[in-house]
Amino acid sequence: MNRIDKKFQELRRENTRAFMPYLCAGDPTPQLTTKLLLTLEEAGADLIELGVPFSDPIADGPTIQRASERALKHRTSLHQILDLVRELRQLTDIPIALMSYYNPIFRMGEGAFCEAARDAGVDGVIVPDLPVEEAQPLLEVAPMYNLATIFLVAPTSPPERMKNIAASSTGFIYCVSLTGVTGVRNTLSDEVAPMIAELRKHTDKPISVGFGVSTPEQAKQVAEVADGVIVGSAIINVVEEHINDEAKLLTAVKQFASELAAGVKA
């Protein structure tokens, strides 16, 4: 077991759910990423999804695209992010899953990436543009380094594909709440509960829901049917609102994240 497995086991014993905020590493600066991550943990985060900025983030909406652009202006690279996680491990033991498009991993090499991620203290990897059917090179090496492989299920995924994704996923399964890209939504999709009900027929692994969860009330609704709630764009929006004032930024993020965590735990 790695930190992700241990955390979900702990939460199941406590009959509660995981709050999983997303940060784009390097946004608004690499130094602030560290402070933001620790602030989110203080606010009640159970796991952190740490995004690797990419020039063509096809699964992401405008908010996370802008975050990636800001991070890339600081020349934030996968190697630098692994160094950041290594430094964070001196300060926190919170589970961290990298969300990276496949290109940076492929360029480094799956084996080299998994070894470097393990050595840095990364617990899992989410690759939104890597279908499970094409993931064998990653699946062959990730278990050697105790690195969870987290795949995405969408509302359009047929039952047989859900079964395959569930079989290949470790740590948890990432349920995309809607067809489309990341971003704040006014209402949750009606497809979430049926999708999770179908997925539960094929697995007892933890299921977390992301894409579009934006408010404490929405987080509460998702927590009623899922094991984890992922919030990204809504948090990045708070970062953007206070991007020129570090103190206000950290205070505002902590307040909003605390409200989201309370919704998840309600």
Secondary structure as UniProt FT lines:
FT   HELIX           3..13
FT   TURN            14..15
FT   STRAND          18..24
FT   TURN            25..26
FT   HELIX           30..43
FT   STRAND          48..51
FT   TURN            58..59
FT   HELIX           62..73
FT   TURN            74..75
FT   HELIX           78..88
FT   TURN            89..91
FT   STRAND          96..99
FT   HELIX           102..108
FT   HELIX           110..120
FT   STRAND          124..126
FT   TURN            128..129
FT   HELIX           132..134
FT   HELIX           136..141
FT   HELIX           142..145
FT   STRAND          148..150
FT   STRAND          152..153
FT   TURN            155..156
FT   HELIX           159..168
FT   STRAND          173..176
FT   TURN            190..191
FT   HELIX           192..200
FT   TURN            201..202
FT   STRAND          207..210
FT   HELIX           216..223
FT   TURN            224..225
FT   STRAND          228..231
FT   HELIX           233..241
FT   TURN            242..244
FT   HELIX           246..265
//
